[in-house]
Amino acid sequence: MTHPMVGPIEMHCNLLVVPDRDQLMVLFTADPGSPSQQALSLLSVIGTQDMTPENGGPGASPLHSAGR
């Protein structure tokens, strides 16, 4: 898959079946220490932040826009 912020991420997909409960668990993992694992770690941080610029258009810094 390709994420718009961190680029390509190579994932392994495993399916765990729970037959008695008619459930299926899907697990996506990356190889430890791989660029994909590093990209996922980065997403765990930037995924919680609002990356849209404030006041003043694309790329505007809130510090420089505050005095306007």
PDB file with one MODEL, atoms N, CA, C and O in Angstrom:
MODEL        1
ATOM      1  N   MET A   1       0.842  -1.174   0.000  1.00  0.00           N
ATOM      2  CA  MET A   1       0.000   0.000   0.000  1.00  0.00           C
ATOM      3  C   MET A   1       0.883   1.232   0.000  1.00  0.00           C
ATOM      4  O   MET A   1       2.048   1.174   0.393  1.00  0.00           O
ATOM      5  N   THR A   2       0.327   2.336  -0.440  1.00  0.00           N
ATOM      6  CA  THR A   2       1.061   3.603  -0.436  1.00  0.00           C
ATOM      7  C   THR A   2       0.266   4.620   0.377  1.00  0.00           C
ATOM      8  O   THR A   2      -0.881   4.934   0.058  1.00  0.00           O
ATOM      9  N   HIS A   3       0.893   5.125   1.428  1.00  0.00           N
ATOM     10  CA  HIS A   3       0.261   6.128   2.278  1.00  0.00           C
ATOM     11  C   HIS A   3       0.649   7.512   1.755  1.00  0.00           C
ATOM     12  O   HIS A   3       1.801   7.719   1.373  1.00  0.00           O
ATOM     13  N   PRO A   4      -0.292   8.469   1.731  1.00  0.00           N
ATOM     14  CA  PRO A   4       0.015   9.792   1.169  1.00  0.00           C
ATOM     15  C   PRO A   4       1.088  10.571   1.924  1.00  0.00           C
ATOM     16  O   PRO A   4       1.710  11.461   1.345  1.00  0.00           O
ATOM     17  N   MET A   5       1.323  10.262   3.201  1.00  0.00           N
ATOM     18  CA  MET A   5       2.306  11.036   3.962  1.00  0.00           C
ATOM     19  C   MET A   5       3.656  10.337   4.108  1.00  0.00           C
ATOM     20  O   MET A   5       4.686  11.006   4.189  1.00  0.00           O
ATOM     21  N   VAL A   6       3.672   8.997   4.142  1.00  0.00           N
ATOM     22  CA  VAL A   6       4.929   8.290   4.388  1.00  0.00           C
ATOM     23  C   VAL A   6       5.353   7.407   3.218  1.00  0.00           C
ATOM     24  O   VAL A   6       6.415   6.786   3.265  1.00  0.00           O
ATOM     25  N   GLY A   7       4.538   7.347   2.175  1.00  0.00           N
ATOM     26  CA  GLY A   7       4.911   6.583   0.994  1.00  0.00           C
ATOM     27  C   GLY A   7       4.567   5.108   1.087  1.00  0.00           C
ATOM     28  O   GLY A   7       3.640   4.722   1.800  1.00  0.00           O
ATOM     29  N   PRO A   8       5.324   4.276   0.356  1.00  0.00           N
ATOM     30  CA  PRO A   8       4.991   2.852   0.290  1.00  0.00           C
ATOM     31  C   PRO A   8       5.228   2.132   1.615  1.00  0.00           C
ATOM     32  O   PRO A   8       6.213   2.378   2.310  1.00  0.00           O
ATOM     33  N   ILE A   9       4.304   1.242   1.942  1.00  0.00           N
ATOM     34  CA  ILE A   9       4.413   0.417   3.147  1.00  0.00           C
ATOM     35  C   ILE A   9       4.129  -1.023   2.730  1.00  0.00           C
ATOM     36  O   ILE A   9       3.050  -1.331   2.224  1.00  0.00           O
ATOM     37  N   GLU A  10       5.106  -1.897   2.945  1.00  0.00           N
ATOM     38  CA  GLU A  10       4.934  -3.313   2.629  1.00  0.00           C
ATOM     39  C   GLU A  10       4.434  -4.036   3.879  1.00  0.00           C
ATOM     40  O   GLU A  10       5.085  -4.029   4.924  1.00  0.00           O
ATOM     41  N   MET A  11       3.280  -4.652   3.748  1.00  0.00           N
ATOM     42  CA  MET A  11       2.634  -5.292   4.900  1.00  0.00           C
ATOM     43  C   MET A  11       2.408  -6.779   4.633  1.00  0.00           C
ATOM     44  O   MET A  11       2.210  -7.199   3.493  1.00  0.00           O
ATOM     45  N   HIS A  12       2.443  -7.563   5.709  1.00  0.00           N
ATOM     46  CA  HIS A  12       2.047  -8.967   5.668  1.00  0.00           C
ATOM     47  C   HIS A  12       0.631  -9.038   6.232  1.00  0.00           C
ATOM     48  O   HIS A  12       0.296  -8.318   7.173  1.00  0.00           O
ATOM     49  N   CYS A  13      -0.183  -9.892   5.665  1.00  0.00           N
ATOM     50  CA  CYS A  13      -1.565 -10.037   6.121  1.00  0.00           C
ATOM     51  C   CYS A  13      -1.762 -11.462   6.641  1.00  0.00           C
ATOM     52  O   CYS A  13      -1.498 -12.433   5.932  1.00  0.00           O
ATOM     53  N   ASN A  14      -2.226 -11.574   7.875  1.00  0.00           N
ATOM     54  CA  ASN A  14      -2.536 -12.864   8.478  1.00  0.00           C
ATOM     55  C   ASN A  14      -3.995 -12.881   8.885  1.00  0.00           C
ATOM     56  O   ASN A  14      -4.524 -11.883   9.373  1.00  0.00           O
ATOM     57  N   LEU A  15      -4.638 -14.010   8.685  1.00  0.00           N
ATOM     58  CA  LEU A  15      -6.042 -14.181   9.065  1.00  0.00           C
ATOM     59  C   LEU A  15      -6.130 -15.213  10.172  1.00  0.00           C
ATOM     60  O   LEU A  15      -5.598 -16.316  10.045  1.00  0.00           O
ATOM     61  N   LEU A  16      -6.795 -14.860  11.247  1.00  0.00           N
ATOM     62  CA  LEU A  16      -7.039 -15.788  12.354  1.00  0.00           C
ATOM     63  C   LEU A  16      -8.537 -16.057  12.416  1.00  0.00           C
ATOM     64  O   LEU A  16      -9.340 -15.135  12.560  1.00  0.00           O
ATOM     65  N   VAL A  17      -8.894 -17.316  12.306  1.00  0.00           N
ATOM     66  CA  VAL A  17     -10.302 -17.702  12.272  1.00  0.00           C
ATOM     67  C   VAL A  17     -10.715 -18.218  13.650  1.00  0.00           C
ATOM     68  O   VAL A  17     -10.005 -19.019  14.259  1.00  0.00           O
ATOM     69  N   VAL A  18     -11.864 -17.756  14.136  1.00  0.00           N
ATOM     70  CA  VAL A  18     -12.467 -18.239  15.372  1.00  0.00           C
ATOM     71  C   VAL A  18     -13.773 -18.930  14.958  1.00  0.00           C
ATOM     72  O   VAL A  18     -14.827 -18.294  14.932  1.00  0.00           O
ATOM     73  N   PRO A  19     -13.708 -20.231  14.635  1.00  0.00           N
ATOM     74  CA  PRO A  19     -14.869 -20.907  14.050  1.00  0.00           C
ATOM     75  C   PRO A  19     -16.087 -20.972  14.965  1.00  0.00           C
ATOM     76  O   PRO A  19     -17.214 -20.843  14.486  1.00  0.00           O
ATOM     77  N   ASP A  20     -15.898 -21.164  16.247  1.00  0.00           N
ATOM     78  CA  ASP A  20     -17.034 -21.275  17.174  1.00  0.00           C
ATOM     79  C   ASP A  20     -17.816 -19.971  17.289  1.00  0.00           C
ATOM     80  O   ASP A  20     -18.987 -19.979  17.668  1.00  0.00           O
ATOM     81  N   ARG A  21     -17.179 -18.868  16.967  1.00  0.00           N
ATOM     82  CA  ARG A  21     -17.828 -17.563  17.110  1.00  0.00           C
ATOM     83  C   ARG A  21     -18.106 -16.909  15.774  1.00  0.00           C
ATOM     84  O   ARG A  21     -18.599 -15.783  15.719  1.00  0.00           O
ATOM     85  N   ASP A  22     -17.790 -17.612  14.692  1.00  0.00           N
ATOM     86  CA  ASP A  22     -18.000 -17.086  13.350  1.00  0.00           C
ATOM     87  C   ASP A  22     -17.339 -15.716  13.185  1.00  0.00           C
ATOM     88  O   ASP A  22     -17.932 -14.768  12.671  1.00  0.00           O
ATOM     89  N   GLN A  23     -16.087 -15.652  13.642  1.00  0.00           N
ATOM     90  CA  GLN A  23     -15.335 -14.400  13.566  1.00  0.00           C
ATOM     91  C   GLN A  23     -14.036 -14.615  12.823  1.00  0.00           C
ATOM     92  O   GLN A  23     -13.522 -15.731  12.751  1.00  0.00           O
ATOM     93  N   LEU A  24     -13.511 -13.537  12.273  1.00  0.00           N
ATOM     94  CA  LEU A  24     -12.250 -13.542  11.563  1.00  0.00           C
ATOM     95  C   LEU A  24     -11.470 -12.308  11.990  1.00  0.00           C
ATOM     96  O   LEU A  24     -11.992 -11.194  11.952  1.00  0.00           O
ATOM     97  N   MET A  25     -10.212 -12.505  12.398  1.00  0.00           N
ATOM     98  CA  MET A  25      -9.358 -11.374  12.770  1.00  0.00           C
ATOM     99  C   MET A  25      -8.308 -11.202  11.674  1.00  0.00           C
ATOM    100  O   MET A  25      -7.640 -12.158  11.279  1.00  0.00           O
ATOM    101  N   VAL A  26      -8.178  -9.979  11.195  1.00  0.00           N
ATOM    102  CA  VAL A  26      -7.204  -9.658  10.150  1.00  0.00           C
ATOM    103  C   VAL A  26      -6.076  -8.859  10.789  1.00  0.00           C
ATOM    104  O   VAL A  26      -6.313  -7.820  11.405  1.00  0.00           O
ATOM    105  N   LEU A  27      -4.846  -9.350  10.639  1.00  0.00           N
ATOM    106  CA  LEU A  27      -3.673  -8.678  11.209  1.00  0.00           C
ATOM    107  C   LEU A  27      -2.750  -8.233  10.086  1.00  0.00           C
ATOM    108  O   LEU A  27      -2.405  -9.025   9.208  1.00  0.00           O
ATOM    109  N   PHE A  28      -2.351  -6.971  10.114  1.00  0.00           N
ATOM    110  CA  PHE A  28      -1.370  -6.457   9.171  1.00  0.00           C
ATOM    111  C   PHE A  28      -0.106  -6.133   9.958  1.00  0.00           C
ATOM    112  O   PHE A  28      -0.160  -5.421  10.962  1.00  0.00           O
ATOM    113  N   THR A  29       1.029  -6.654   9.503  1.00  0.00           N
ATOM    114  CA  THR A  29       2.297  -6.424  10.193  1.00  0.00           C
ATOM    115  C   THR A  29       3.381  -6.074   9.177  1.00  0.00           C
ATOM    116  O   THR A  29       3.271  -6.380   7.989  1.00  0.00           O
ATOM    117  N   ALA A  30       4.421  -5.431   9.673  1.00  0.00           N
ATOM    118  CA  ALA A  30       5.599  -5.118   8.858  1.00  0.00           C
ATOM    119  C   ALA A  30       6.795  -5.826   9.485  1.00  0.00           C
ATOM    120  O   ALA A  30       6.803  -6.110  10.683  1.00  0.00           O
ATOM    121  N   ASP A  31       7.799  -6.104   8.668  1.00  0.00           N
ATOM    122  CA  ASP A  31       9.011  -6.740   9.187  1.00  0.00           C
ATOM    123  C   ASP A  31       9.693  -5.805  10.183  1.00  0.00           C
ATOM    124  O   ASP A  31       9.825  -4.610   9.922  1.00  0.00           O
ATOM    125  N   PRO A  32      10.131  -6.351  11.334  1.00  0.00           N
ATOM    126  CA  PRO A  32      10.829  -5.529  12.329  1.00  0.00           C
ATOM    127  C   PRO A  32      12.074  -4.859  11.735  1.00  0.00           C
ATOM    128  O   PRO A  32      12.871  -5.505  11.054  1.00  0.00           O
ATOM    129  N   GLY A  33      12.231  -3.567  11.998  1.00  0.00           N
ATOM    130  CA  GLY A  33      13.386  -2.816  11.544  1.00  0.00           C
ATOM    131  C   GLY A  33      13.355  -2.409  10.076  1.00  0.00           C
ATOM    132  O   GLY A  33      14.287  -1.767   9.591  1.00  0.00           O
ATOM    133  N   SER A  34      12.304  -2.773   9.374  1.00  0.00           N
ATOM    134  CA  SER A  34      12.202  -2.441   7.946  1.00  0.00           C
ATOM    135  C   SER A  34      11.762  -0.989   7.768  1.00  0.00           C
ATOM    136  O   SER A  34      11.254  -0.378   8.708  1.00  0.00           O
ATOM    137  N   PRO A  35      11.952  -0.432   6.572  1.00  0.00           N
ATOM    138  CA  PRO A  35      11.435   0.909   6.294  1.00  0.00           C
ATOM    139  C   PRO A  35       9.915   0.990   6.510  1.00  0.00           C
ATOM    140  O   PRO A  35       9.400   2.031   6.918  1.00  0.00           O
ATOM    141  N   SER A  36       9.213  -0.096   6.240  1.00  0.00           N
ATOM    142  CA  SER A  36       7.760  -0.111   6.454  1.00  0.00           C
ATOM    143  C   SER A  36       7.422  -0.006   7.934  1.00  0.00           C
ATOM    144  O   SER A  36       6.480   0.692   8.308  1.00  0.00           O
ATOM    145  N   GLN A  37       8.177  -0.687   8.770  1.00  0.00           N
ATOM    146  CA  GLN A  37       7.948  -0.603  10.220  1.00  0.00           C
ATOM    147  C   GLN A  37       8.248   0.807  10.712  1.00  0.00           C
ATOM    148  O   GLN A  37       7.544   1.325  11.579  1.00  0.00           O
ATOM    149  N   GLN A  38       9.281   1.426  10.167  1.00  0.00           N
ATOM    150  CA  GLN A  38       9.616   2.799  10.544  1.00  0.00           C
ATOM    151  C   GLN A  38       8.510   3.759  10.098  1.00  0.00           C
ATOM    152  O   GLN A  38       8.169   4.697  10.818  1.00  0.00           O
ATOM    153  N   ALA A  39       7.956   3.521   8.912  1.00  0.00           N
ATOM    154  CA  ALA A  39       6.856   4.365   8.423  1.00  0.00           C
ATOM    155  C   ALA A  39       5.631   4.229   9.316  1.00  0.00           C
ATOM    156  O   ALA A  39       4.961   5.222   9.596  1.00  0.00           O
ATOM    157  N   LEU A  40       5.325   3.007   9.770  1.00  0.00           N
ATOM    158  CA  LEU A  40       4.188   2.800  10.668  1.00  0.00           C
ATOM    159  C   LEU A  40       4.417   3.491  12.009  1.00  0.00           C
ATOM    160  O   LEU A  40       3.493   4.062  12.587  1.00  0.00           O
ATOM    161  N   SER A  41       5.650   3.435  12.499  1.00  0.00           N
ATOM    162  CA  SER A  41       5.972   4.129  13.756  1.00  0.00           C
ATOM    163  C   SER A  41       5.784   5.632  13.600  1.00  0.00           C
ATOM    164  O   SER A  41       5.268   6.293  14.501  1.00  0.00           O
ATOM    165  N   LEU A  42       6.202   6.173  12.457  1.00  0.00           N
ATOM    166  CA  LEU A  42       6.019   7.600  12.196  1.00  0.00           C
ATOM    167  C   LEU A  42       4.530   7.946  12.139  1.00  0.00           C
ATOM    168  O   LEU A  42       4.113   8.982  12.657  1.00  0.00           O
ATOM    169  N   LEU A  43       3.738   7.091  11.517  1.00  0.00           N
ATOM    170  CA  LEU A  43       2.292   7.343  11.439  1.00  0.00           C
ATOM    171  C   LEU A  43       1.631   7.331  12.808  1.00  0.00           C
ATOM    172  O   LEU A  43       0.626   8.012  13.015  1.00  0.00           O
ATOM    173  N   SER A  44       2.182   6.567  13.746  1.00  0.00           N
ATOM    174  CA  SER A  44       1.584   6.551  15.083  1.00  0.00           C
ATOM    175  C   SER A  44       1.742   7.903  15.763  1.00  0.00           C
ATOM    176  O   SER A  44       0.997   8.217  16.692  1.00  0.00           O
ATOM    177  N   VAL A  45       2.702   8.708  15.314  1.00  0.00           N
ATOM    178  CA  VAL A  45       2.919  10.048  15.865  1.00  0.00           C
ATOM    179  C   VAL A  45       2.172  11.094  15.051  1.00  0.00           C
ATOM    180  O   VAL A  45       1.384  11.865  15.599  1.00  0.00           O
ATOM    181  N   ILE A  46       2.415  11.124  13.739  1.00  0.00           N
ATOM    182  CA  ILE A  46       1.803  12.176  12.922  1.00  0.00           C
ATOM    183  C   ILE A  46       0.323  11.920  12.687  1.00  0.00           C
ATOM    184  O   ILE A  46      -0.405  12.835  12.301  1.00  0.00           O
ATOM    185  N   GLY A  47      -0.132  10.703  12.909  1.00  0.00           N
ATOM    186  CA  GLY A  47      -1.545  10.393  12.730  1.00  0.00           C
ATOM    187  C   GLY A  47      -2.431  11.075  13.754  1.00  0.00           C
ATOM    188  O   GLY A  47      -3.649  11.120  13.584  1.00  0.00           O
ATOM    189  N   THR A  48      -1.842  11.604  14.811  1.00  0.00           N
ATOM    190  CA  THR A  48      -2.611  12.268  15.860  1.00  0.00           C
ATOM    191  C   THR A  48      -2.590  13.791  15.713  1.00  0.00           C
ATOM    192  O   THR A  48      -3.185  14.501  16.524  1.00  0.00           O
ATOM    193  N   GLN A  49      -1.905  14.294  14.680  1.00  0.00           N
ATOM    194  CA  GLN A  49      -1.749  15.736  14.517  1.00  0.00           C
ATOM    195  C   GLN A  49      -2.548  16.241  13.320  1.00  0.00           C
ATOM    196  O   GLN A  49      -2.734  15.525  12.336  1.00  0.00           O
ATOM    197  N   ASP A  50      -3.010  17.463  13.418  1.00  0.00           N
ATOM    198  CA  ASP A  50      -3.685  18.134  12.311  1.00  0.00           C
ATOM    199  C   ASP A  50      -2.604  18.796  11.464  1.00  0.00           C
ATOM    200  O   ASP A  50      -1.922  19.708  11.930  1.00  0.00           O
ATOM    201  N   MET A  51      -2.445  18.343  10.228  1.00  0.00           N
ATOM    202  CA  MET A  51      -1.369  18.830   9.373  1.00  0.00           C
ATOM    203  C   MET A  51      -1.823  19.944   8.434  1.00  0.00           C
ATOM    204  O   MET A  51      -1.072  20.321   7.535  1.00  0.00           O
ATOM    205  N   THR A  52      -3.035  20.484   8.618  1.00  0.00           N
ATOM    206  CA  THR A  52      -3.509  21.549   7.746  1.00  0.00           C
ATOM    207  C   THR A  52      -2.955  22.896   8.220  1.00  0.00           C
ATOM    208  O   THR A  52      -2.925  23.163   9.421  1.00  0.00           O
ATOM    209  N   PRO A  53      -2.514  23.749   7.280  1.00  0.00           N
ATOM    210  CA  PRO A  53      -1.991  25.060   7.668  1.00  0.00           C
ATOM    211  C   PRO A  53      -3.098  25.956   8.225  1.00  0.00           C
ATOM    212  O   PRO A  53      -4.255  25.870   7.815  1.00  0.00           O
ATOM    213  N   GLU A  54      -2.720  26.804   9.155  1.00  0.00           N
ATOM    214  CA  GLU A  54      -3.674  27.737   9.750  1.00  0.00           C
ATOM    215  C   GLU A  54      -3.465  29.131   9.162  1.00  0.00           C
ATOM    216  O   GLU A  54      -2.324  29.526   8.921  1.00  0.00           O
ATOM    217  N   ASN A  55      -4.532  29.877   8.929  1.00  0.00           N
ATOM    218  CA  ASN A  55      -4.488  31.289   8.511  1.00  0.00           C
ATOM    219  C   ASN A  55      -3.351  31.624   7.547  1.00  0.00           C
ATOM    220  O   ASN A  55      -2.182  31.523   7.918  1.00  0.00           O
ATOM    221  N   GLY A  56      -3.659  31.997   6.388  1.00  0.00           N
ATOM    222  CA  GLY A  56      -2.625  32.480   5.492  1.00  0.00           C
ATOM    223  C   GLY A  56      -2.318  31.564   4.336  1.00  0.00           C
ATOM    224  O   GLY A  56      -1.394  31.850   3.575  1.00  0.00           O
ATOM    225  N   GLY A  57      -3.030  30.495   4.164  1.00  0.00           N
ATOM    226  CA  GLY A  57      -2.862  29.656   2.991  1.00  0.00           C
ATOM    227  C   GLY A  57      -1.878  28.523   3.173  1.00  0.00           C
ATOM    228  O   GLY A  57      -1.389  28.278   4.276  1.00  0.00           O
ATOM    229  N   PRO A  58      -1.588  27.829   2.072  1.00  0.00           N
ATOM    230  CA  PRO A  58      -0.744  26.637   2.120  1.00  0.00           C
ATOM    231  C   PRO A  58       0.644  26.928   2.678  1.00  0.00           C
ATOM    232  O   PRO A  58       1.317  27.871   2.261  1.00  0.00           O
ATOM    233  N   GLY A  59       1.052  26.097   3.627  1.00  0.00           N
ATOM    234  CA  GLY A  59       2.385  26.210   4.182  1.00  0.00           C
ATOM    235  C   GLY A  59       2.593  27.345   5.151  1.00  0.00           C
ATOM    236  O   GLY A  59       3.710  27.530   5.634  1.00  0.00           O
ATOM    237  N   ALA A  60       1.582  28.101   5.452  1.00  0.00           N
ATOM    238  CA  ALA A  60       1.737  29.246   6.364  1.00  0.00           C
ATOM    239  C   ALA A  60       2.048  28.744   7.772  1.00  0.00           C
ATOM    240  O   ALA A  60       1.460  27.764   8.231  1.00  0.00           O
ATOM    241  N   SER A  61       2.946  29.397   8.433  1.00  0.00           N
ATOM    242  CA  SER A  61       3.298  29.049   9.804  1.00  0.00           C
ATOM    243  C   SER A  61       2.372  29.795  10.755  1.00  0.00           C
ATOM    244  O   SER A  61       2.187  31.004  10.611  1.00  0.00           O
ATOM    245  N   PRO A  62       1.781  29.088  11.734  1.00  0.00           N
ATOM    246  CA  PRO A  62       0.905  29.781  12.697  1.00  0.00           C
ATOM    247  C   PRO A  62       1.642  30.884  13.447  1.00  0.00           C
ATOM    248  O   PRO A  62       1.021  31.858  13.873  1.00  0.00           O
ATOM    249  N   LEU A  63       2.968  30.747  13.616  1.00  0.00           N
ATOM    250  CA  LEU A  63       3.733  31.762  14.345  1.00  0.00           C
ATOM    251  C   LEU A  63       3.793  33.061  13.540  1.00  0.00           C
ATOM    252  O   LEU A  63       3.707  34.154  14.100  1.00  0.00           O
ATOM    253  N   HIS A  64       3.944  32.928  12.211  1.00  0.00           N
ATOM    254  CA  HIS A  64       4.058  34.110  11.381  1.00  0.00           C
ATOM    255  C   HIS A  64       2.704  34.702  11.023  1.00  0.00           C
ATOM    256  O   HIS A  64       2.611  35.883  10.689  1.00  0.00           O
ATOM    257  N   SER A  65       1.642  33.882  11.091  1.00  0.00           N
ATOM    258  CA  SER A  65       0.305  34.354  10.720  1.00  0.00           C
ATOM    259  C   SER A  65      -0.416  35.020  11.892  1.00  0.00           C
ATOM    260  O   SER A  65      -1.380  35.759  11.690  1.00  0.00           O
ATOM    261  N   ALA A  66       0.047  34.762  13.113  1.00  0.00           N
ATOM    262  CA  ALA A  66      -0.664  35.237  14.299  1.00  0.00           C
ATOM    263  C   ALA A  66      -0.695  36.759  14.399  1.00  0.00           C
ATOM    264  O   ALA A  66      -1.661  37.321  14.916  1.00  0.00           O
ATOM    265  N   GLY A  67       0.342  37.430  13.915  1.00  0.00           N
ATOM    266  CA  GLY A  67       0.403  38.880  14.068  1.00  0.00           C
ATOM    267  C   GLY A  67      -0.336  39.656  12.994  1.00  0.00           C
ATOM    268  O   GLY A  67      -0.358  40.886  13.031  1.00  0.00           O
ATOM    269  N   ARG A  68      -0.938  38.970  12.044  1.00  0.00           N
ATOM    270  CA  ARG A  68      -1.607  39.664  10.943  1.00  0.00           C
ATOM    271  C   ARG A  68      -2.954  40.182  11.308  1.00  0.00           C
ATOM    272  O   ARG A  68      -3.629  40.787  10.475  1.00  0.00           O
TER     273      ARG A  68
ENDMDL
END
